[in-house]
Amino acid sequence: MTAVLDTLRRVARRAAIDLPPVDPELASAGHGIRRLGFDAQPGRSLELLQRHGSAAAVIEQLRTAPPLPFDPPGDIDTSLKDERESLSADALIQWWLKRMATPEAGLHERMIWFWHTHFTTSVDKASPLLCWRQLRSLHTHALGNFGELLTAMVHDGAMIQYLDGDGSQASAPNENLARELMELFSLGRNQYTQRDVASLAYGLSGHSVNWEEGTIDFDPSRGPRWPGTFLGSKRVWNPDRAVERILEQQPCAPFIVGRIWHAIVGTPLDPSVQEQLAGNFRASGYELAPLLEEIIGSVAFGEAQNAKPRSGLEWFLFAQGVLDVDTPEIWSLHSLGQMPFHPPTVAGWPNDRVWTSASSAMARAGHIGWLETGDLDFLLDSNDVVEAVLTHCSLTHASEPTRLALKRVAAAVPPEEDRTRVELTLKAALLTPEAFAC
């Protein structure tokens, strides 16, 4: 696969060939699928465009697609102490990846993933069963009300475990959950003081995970008794009151708007647009669905085609679908840099630049190099294997240098080895710049 990468790099520097123009409707439909779904099904852009008649209709269908049913992964109605027999971390991740890869997955499922990258939690510290229950909360609130989502997270067992709120006592409160609740989840950096952190940590104390029921218990004898000053207001604080106070802060709406804009659009957000979106978001009472509708309907969203790199997990799902891999090998997500429930830090995964690095490209080449493909016989009889592969991958917007590179890969295979030619061309297509873009 290293030789394929070298070929692609060399050919990309050479003269291009003449090609017919890309169908703008097909390109727009593909853009909608990549941003609002997971693009895990081959040929989805052409299929949905033919079904719905226009790119705008495809995007609207993805935006309004109903939530997938949230059926638990097996029998997990058990106490936390018995969880090793009921749900492992690998089983949880495998279950979630299959959900993401279903054809019906739309914006709602995409937002569950977004909120996981926002409210990061790791199974290295938190119980897999509680992590599943956290996912259930994200499913409930993914396109609902941000205030209700934030409240659910501050009461969430996996979050409390991960950020050391489990067993925190007023006599010596742990500050991790309080700090990240403001810095990472709601307000951003430099929007609070150390006094705010200390007051909030005191207000969040007294809570612990009940390992028999999997619920959060509150012990008043270990919780707050005295008022403290938090974000300019003095009272006895608890999780619900703290969330209410956070939502009253001016930086909250722009911060959340900025995070969602980056995930959905990916291009720089004009301050005036951010102010307008934040104002509408705040006026709605922090309703997420209208905010997403406004962002997706913006001119910037339509113009942001291929402006954002695919993250490790996004590319993984894309490659699995293209190669018709039945059971994803989740261990490879470690090398690809984005294993769910294994964030590198409490801040989640790195910014977009890491996904376009040379090390990321080599990790992706290594991943698909050993994968066995599924049923690709329908591509064997194509008169033009490169165009058939690009259509199959929903990469019909590929550039002329990319097409020339793929033609050279295909031409290097002896004529009698049709299946090898298809497999190598497919795998090479997954390593092109277009396949790395979202």
C-alpha positions as CSV (number, residue, x, y, z in Angstrom):
1,M,0.0,0.0,0.0
2,T,3.0,2.3,0.4
3,A,3.7,1.9,-3.3
4,V,0.2,3.0,-4.0
5,L,0.7,6.1,-1.9
6,D,3.9,6.9,-3.7
7,T,2.2,6.6,-7.1
8,L,-0.6,8.9,-6.0
9,R,1.9,11.5,-4.8
10,R,3.9,11.4,-8.1
11,V,0.9,11.5,-10.4
12,A,-0.7,14.4,-8.5
13,R,2.2,16.6,-9.6
14,R,1.8,15.8,-13.3
15,A,-0.5,17.2,-16.0
16,A,-4.2,16.5,-15.7
17,I,-6.5,14.8,-18.3
18,D,-9.7,16.2,-19.7
19,L,-12.9,15.2,-17.9
20,P,-16.5,16.1,-18.2
21,P,-17.8,18.6,-15.6
22,V,-19.0,17.2,-12.2
23,D,-22.8,17.3,-11.7
24,P,-23.3,20.0,-9.1
25,E,-26.5,18.4,-7.8
26,L,-24.6,15.1,-7.2
27,A,-21.8,17.0,-5.6
28,S,-24.1,18.8,-3.3
29,A,-26.0,15.6,-2.3
30,G,-22.7,14.0,-1.5
31,H,-21.7,17.0,0.6
32,G,-24.9,16.7,2.6
33,I,-24.4,13.0,3.2
34,R,-20.8,13.5,4.4
35,R,-21.7,16.3,6.9
36,L,-25.1,15.1,8.1
37,G,-24.6,11.4,8.1
38,F,-21.6,9.1,8.0
39,D,-21.3,8.3,4.3
40,A,-20.9,4.6,5.2
41,Q,-22.9,3.3,2.3
42,P,-21.4,3.1,-1.2
43,G,-23.1,5.1,-4.0
44,R,-25.4,6.9,-1.5
45,S,-25.2,10.3,-3.1
46,L,-26.5,9.0,-6.5
47,E,-29.1,6.8,-4.9
48,L,-30.5,9.5,-2.7
49,L,-30.4,12.1,-5.4
50,Q,-32.4,9.8,-7.7
51,R,-34.9,9.0,-4.9
52,H,-35.5,12.6,-3.7
53,G,-35.0,14.5,-7.0
54,S,-32.7,17.3,-5.8
55,A,-29.7,17.9,-3.5
56,A,-31.8,20.2,-1.4
57,A,-34.4,17.5,-0.9
58,V,-31.6,15.0,0.1
59,I,-30.2,17.4,2.7
60,E,-33.7,18.1,4.1
61,Q,-34.3,14.3,4.4
62,L,-31.0,13.9,6.3
63,R,-31.7,16.8,8.5
64,T,-35.2,15.6,9.5
65,A,-34.5,11.9,9.5
66,P,-36.1,10.3,12.6
67,P,-33.9,9.0,15.4
68,L,-32.8,5.4,15.1
69,P,-34.4,3.2,17.8
70,F,-32.2,3.0,20.8
71,D,-32.3,-0.8,21.6
72,P,-29.8,-1.9,24.2
73,P,-26.9,-4.1,23.1
74,G,-28.1,-7.3,24.7
75,D,-29.4,-7.9,28.2
76,I,-27.8,-5.2,30.3
77,D,-30.5,-4.8,32.9
78,T,-28.1,-5.5,35.7
79,S,-26.3,-3.8,38.6
80,L,-22.9,-2.2,37.9
81,K,-21.1,-4.8,39.9
82,D,-22.2,-7.5,37.4
83,E,-21.5,-5.4,34.3
84,R,-18.5,-7.4,33.1
85,E,-20.9,-10.2,32.3
86,S,-23.4,-7.9,30.6
87,L,-21.5,-5.3,28.6
88,S,-17.9,-4.8,27.7
89,A,-16.3,-1.7,26.3
90,D,-15.6,-3.4,23.0
91,A,-19.2,-4.6,22.7
92,L,-20.5,-1.1,23.4
93,I,-18.3,0.4,20.7
94,Q,-19.1,-2.3,18.2
95,W,-22.8,-1.8,18.8
96,W,-22.5,2.0,18.3
97,L,-20.4,1.7,15.1
98,K,-23.1,-0.5,13.5
99,R,-25.7,2.2,14.3
100,M,-23.6,4.8,12.6
101,A,-23.2,2.7,9.5
102,T,-26.9,2.1,8.9
103,P,-28.4,3.7,5.8
104,E,-31.1,5.4,7.9
105,A,-28.6,7.3,10.1
106,G,-29.0,11.1,9.6
107,L,-28.4,14.3,11.5
108,H,-29.7,12.9,14.8
109,E,-27.2,10.1,14.9
110,R,-24.5,12.5,13.7
111,M,-25.2,14.8,16.6
112,I,-25.0,11.9,19.1
113,W,-21.4,11.5,17.9
114,F,-20.8,15.2,18.0
115,W,-22.0,15.4,21.6
116,H,-19.7,12.5,22.5
117,T,-16.8,14.5,21.2
118,H,-18.0,17.5,23.2
119,F,-18.9,15.7,26.5
120,T,-16.0,13.3,26.3
121,T,-16.0,10.3,28.5
122,S,-13.5,7.4,28.7
123,V,-14.1,3.7,29.6
124,D,-10.7,3.8,31.1
125,K,-12.2,5.5,34.1
126,A,-16.0,5.2,33.7
127,S,-18.1,2.0,33.6
128,P,-19.1,0.8,30.1
129,L,-22.7,0.3,31.4
130,L,-22.8,3.9,32.6
131,C,-21.3,5.0,29.3
132,W,-24.1,3.2,27.5
133,R,-26.6,5.1,29.7
134,Q,-24.8,8.3,28.8
135,L,-25.3,7.5,25.1
136,R,-28.9,7.0,25.8
137,S,-29.1,10.5,27.3
138,L,-27.3,11.9,24.2
139,H,-29.8,10.1,22.1
140,T,-32.7,11.7,24.0
141,H,-31.3,15.2,23.9
142,A,-29.2,15.2,20.6
143,L,-31.5,17.6,18.8
144,G,-33.5,18.8,21.8
145,N,-32.7,21.5,24.3
146,F,-29.1,22.3,25.2
147,G,-30.0,23.3,28.8
148,E,-31.7,19.9,29.4
149,L,-28.7,18.1,27.8
150,L,-26.2,20.0,30.0
151,T,-28.3,19.2,33.1
152,A,-28.4,15.5,32.1
153,M,-24.6,15.5,31.7
154,V,-24.0,17.1,35.1
155,H,-26.1,14.4,36.7
156,D,-24.6,11.6,34.5
157,G,-22.9,8.7,36.2
158,A,-20.2,8.2,33.5
159,M,-19.4,11.9,33.5
160,I,-19.2,12.1,37.3
161,Q,-16.9,9.1,37.3
162,Y,-14.7,10.3,34.5
163,L,-14.2,13.8,35.9
164,D,-13.8,12.7,39.5
165,G,-17.1,13.9,40.9
166,D,-18.0,10.5,42.3
167,G,-17.7,10.8,46.1
168,S,-16.6,14.5,46.1
169,Q,-17.2,15.9,49.5
170,A,-17.8,19.5,50.5
171,S,-15.0,19.4,53.0
172,A,-12.5,18.9,50.1
173,P,-14.4,19.1,46.8
174,N,-12.8,17.9,43.6
175,E,-12.7,20.7,41.0
176,N,-12.4,18.7,37.8
177,L,-16.0,18.4,36.9
178,A,-16.7,22.0,37.9
179,R,-13.8,23.4,35.7
180,E,-14.6,21.3,32.6
181,L,-18.4,22.0,32.9
182,M,-17.5,25.6,32.2
183,E,-14.4,25.5,30.1
184,L,-15.1,22.5,27.8
185,F,-18.9,22.1,27.9
186,S,-20.6,25.5,28.1
187,L,-18.5,28.8,28.3
188,G,-15.0,28.3,27.0
189,R,-11.7,29.4,28.3
190,N,-11.2,32.7,30.3
191,Q,-14.9,33.1,30.9
192,Y,-14.8,32.3,34.6
193,T,-12.4,32.7,37.6
194,Q,-10.8,30.2,40.0
195,R,-13.3,31.4,42.6
196,D,-16.1,30.3,40.3
197,V,-14.5,26.9,40.0
198,A,-14.1,26.5,43.7
199,S,-17.7,27.6,44.4
200,L,-19.1,25.3,41.7
201,A,-17.1,22.3,42.9
202,Y,-18.5,22.9,46.4
203,G,-22.0,23.1,45.0
204,L,-21.5,19.8,43.1
205,S,-20.2,17.9,46.1
206,G,-22.1,15.2,47.9
207,H,-22.9,13.0,44.8
208,S,-21.8,9.5,44.3
209,V,-22.6,6.5,42.0
210,N,-24.8,3.8,43.5
211,W,-23.2,0.6,42.2
212,E,-26.3,-1.5,43.0
213,E,-28.8,0.6,41.0
214,G,-26.5,2.5,38.6
215,T,-28.0,5.8,39.8
216,I,-26.6,8.9,41.4
217,D,-27.2,9.3,45.1
218,F,-26.9,12.6,47.1
219,D,-25.7,12.6,50.7
220,P,-26.6,16.0,52.3
221,S,-24.1,15.5,55.0
222,R,-21.3,15.5,52.4
223,G,-22.8,18.2,50.2
224,P,-23.0,22.0,50.3
225,R,-24.5,23.8,53.2
226,W,-23.3,27.4,52.8
227,P,-23.8,29.9,50.0
228,G,-21.0,30.7,47.6
229,T,-20.4,33.2,44.9
230,F,-20.6,31.6,41.4
231,L,-20.5,33.7,38.2
232,G,-21.4,36.8,40.2
233,S,-24.4,35.4,42.1
234,K,-24.4,34.2,45.7
235,R,-26.5,31.3,46.9
236,V,-26.3,27.7,48.0
237,W,-25.5,25.9,44.7
238,N,-26.5,22.5,43.3
239,P,-26.1,21.0,39.8
240,D,-29.5,22.3,38.5
241,R,-29.0,25.9,39.8
242,A,-25.5,25.9,38.4
243,V,-26.7,25.0,34.9
244,E,-29.3,27.7,35.1
245,R,-26.7,30.3,36.0
246,I,-24.4,29.1,33.2
247,L,-27.1,29.5,30.6
248,E,-27.6,33.1,31.7
249,Q,-24.0,33.9,30.8
250,Q,-23.5,35.8,27.5
251,P,-20.6,33.6,26.3
252,C,-22.6,30.3,26.5
253,A,-24.6,30.6,23.3
254,P,-21.7,31.8,21.0
255,F,-19.5,29.0,22.4
256,I,-22.0,26.3,21.6
257,V,-22.8,27.8,18.2
258,G,-19.1,27.9,17.4
259,R,-18.6,24.2,18.3
260,I,-21.6,23.1,16.2
261,W,-20.6,25.3,13.3
262,H,-17.1,23.8,13.2
263,A,-18.5,20.3,13.3
264,I,-21.2,20.8,10.6
265,V,-19.7,23.6,8.3
266,G,-16.0,23.5,9.2
267,T,-15.1,26.9,7.7
268,P,-14.3,30.0,9.7
269,L,-17.3,31.5,11.4
270,D,-17.8,35.2,10.7
271,P,-18.3,37.0,14.0
272,S,-21.4,38.8,12.8
273,V,-22.9,35.5,11.8
274,Q,-22.0,33.9,15.1
275,E,-23.6,36.8,16.9
276,Q,-26.8,36.4,14.9
277,L,-26.9,32.6,15.4
278,A,-26.2,32.9,19.1
279,G,-28.9,35.5,19.6
280,N,-31.5,33.3,17.9
281,F,-30.2,30.3,19.9
282,R,-30.5,32.1,23.2
283,A,-33.9,33.6,22.3
284,S,-35.2,30.1,21.5
285,G,-34.3,28.9,25.0
286,Y,-31.3,27.0,23.6
287,E,-33.3,24.7,21.3
288,L,-30.9,22.8,19.1
289,A,-33.1,21.8,16.1
290,P,-33.8,25.4,15.0
291,L,-30.1,26.2,15.4
292,L,-29.1,23.3,13.2
293,E,-31.7,24.2,10.6
294,E,-30.4,27.7,10.4
295,I,-26.8,26.5,10.1
296,I,-27.5,23.9,7.4
297,G,-29.6,26.4,5.5
298,S,-26.8,28.9,5.4
299,V,-24.9,29.8,2.2
300,A,-21.7,28.9,4.0
301,F,-22.8,25.3,4.5
302,G,-23.5,24.8,0.8
303,E,-20.2,26.4,-0.1
304,A,-18.1,24.3,2.3
305,Q,-17.9,21.2,0.1
306,N,-14.7,19.2,0.9
307,A,-13.5,22.0,3.1
308,K,-13.1,19.8,6.2
309,P,-11.0,16.7,6.6
310,R,-12.6,13.4,7.6
311,S,-11.7,12.5,11.1
312,G,-10.3,9.0,11.9
313,L,-13.7,7.6,12.8
314,E,-15.5,9.2,9.8
315,W,-12.9,7.8,7.4
316,F,-13.1,4.4,9.1
317,L,-16.8,4.1,8.6
318,F,-16.5,5.3,5.0
319,A,-13.8,2.7,4.2
320,Q,-15.7,-0.1,5.8
321,G,-18.8,0.7,3.7
322,V,-16.8,1.0,0.5
323,L,-15.0,-2.3,0.9
324,D,-18.2,-4.1,2.1
325,V,-16.6,-5.2,5.4
326,D,-19.3,-6.9,7.5
327,T,-17.8,-6.7,11.0
328,P,-15.6,-3.7,11.7
329,E,-12.3,-4.4,13.4
330,I,-12.5,-1.7,16.1
331,W,-8.9,-2.1,17.3
332,S,-7.7,-0.3,14.2
333,L,-9.4,2.9,15.4
334,H,-6.6,3.2,17.9
335,S,-4.1,3.6,15.1
336,L,-6.5,5.9,13.2
337,G,-6.5,8.1,16.3
338,Q,-10.2,8.2,17.2
339,M,-11.6,5.3,19.2
340,P,-15.0,6.1,20.8
341,F,-14.8,6.3,24.6
342,H,-11.0,6.5,24.4
343,P,-10.4,10.3,24.0
344,P,-6.7,11.3,24.4
345,T,-7.6,14.0,26.9
346,V,-10.6,15.4,28.7
347,A,-10.8,18.0,25.8
348,G,-11.5,15.2,23.4
349,W,-9.7,14.6,20.1
350,P,-7.2,16.9,18.4
351,N,-8.1,19.6,15.9
352,D,-8.5,18.9,12.2
353,R,-4.9,19.3,11.3
354,V,-4.0,15.9,12.7
355,W,-6.3,14.2,10.2
356,T,-4.3,15.5,7.2
357,S,-0.9,14.6,8.5
358,A,1.5,12.1,6.9
359,S,1.2,9.8,9.9
360,S,-2.6,9.8,9.6
361,A,-2.3,8.9,5.9
362,M,0.1,6.1,6.6
363,A,-2.2,4.8,9.4
364,R,-5.1,4.7,7.0
365,A,-3.0,3.0,4.3
366,G,-2.0,0.4,6.9
367,H,-5.6,-0.2,7.9
368,I,-7.0,-0.9,4.5
369,G,-3.9,-2.8,3.3
370,W,-4.8,-5.9,5.2
371,L,-8.6,-5.7,4.9
372,E,-10.4,-8.4,2.9
373,T,-13.1,-6.9,0.7
374,G,-16.7,-8.2,0.5
375,D,-18.9,-8.6,-2.6
376,L,-17.5,-6.3,-5.3
377,D,-18.5,-8.5,-8.3
378,F,-20.8,-5.8,-9.6
379,L,-17.7,-3.7,-10.4
380,L,-15.9,-6.4,-12.4
381,D,-17.7,-5.9,-15.7
382,S,-17.3,-2.1,-15.8
383,N,-15.9,-0.6,-19.0
384,D,-14.1,2.0,-16.9
385,V,-13.1,0.7,-13.5
386,V,-11.9,4.1,-12.2
387,E,-15.2,5.8,-12.9
388,A,-17.1,2.8,-11.5
389,V,-15.0,2.9,-8.3
390,L,-15.4,6.7,-7.9
391,T,-19.2,6.3,-8.3
392,H,-19.2,3.5,-5.8
393,C,-17.3,5.6,-3.4
394,S,-19.4,8.7,-4.0
395,L,-16.2,10.5,-5.1
396,T,-17.4,11.6,-8.5
397,H,-16.0,15.1,-7.7
398,A,-12.5,13.6,-7.8
399,S,-9.9,15.9,-9.5
400,E,-8.2,15.2,-12.8
401,P,-4.9,14.3,-11.1
402,T,-6.6,11.9,-8.8
403,R,-8.3,10.2,-11.7
404,L,-5.0,9.9,-13.6
405,A,-3.4,8.4,-10.6
406,L,-6.1,5.8,-10.2
407,K,-6.0,4.9,-13.9
408,R,-2.3,4.2,-13.5
409,V,-2.9,2.0,-10.5
410,A,-5.6,0.1,-12.4
411,A,-3.3,-0.2,-15.5
412,A,-0.5,-1.7,-13.4
413,V,-2.6,-4.9,-12.8
414,P,-2.4,-7.7,-15.5
415,P,-5.6,-7.8,-17.6
416,E,-6.6,-11.3,-16.4
417,E,-6.7,-10.2,-12.7
418,D,-9.9,-8.3,-12.7
419,R,-10.8,-8.6,-9.1
420,T,-7.3,-7.6,-8.0
421,R,-7.6,-4.5,-10.2
422,V,-10.9,-3.5,-8.6
423,E,-9.6,-4.1,-5.1
424,L,-6.4,-2.1,-5.6
425,T,-8.2,0.7,-7.3
426,L,-10.8,0.9,-4.5
427,K,-8.1,0.9,-1.8
428,A,-6.2,3.6,-3.7
429,A,-9.3,5.7,-4.0
430,L,-9.7,5.6,-0.3
431,L,-6.2,7.2,0.0
432,T,-6.9,10.1,-2.3
433,P,-7.3,13.7,-1.1
434,E,-11.0,13.6,-2.0
435,A,-11.5,10.5,0.3
436,F,-9.7,12.4,3.1
437,A,-12.1,15.3,2.7
438,C,-15.5,15.6,4.3
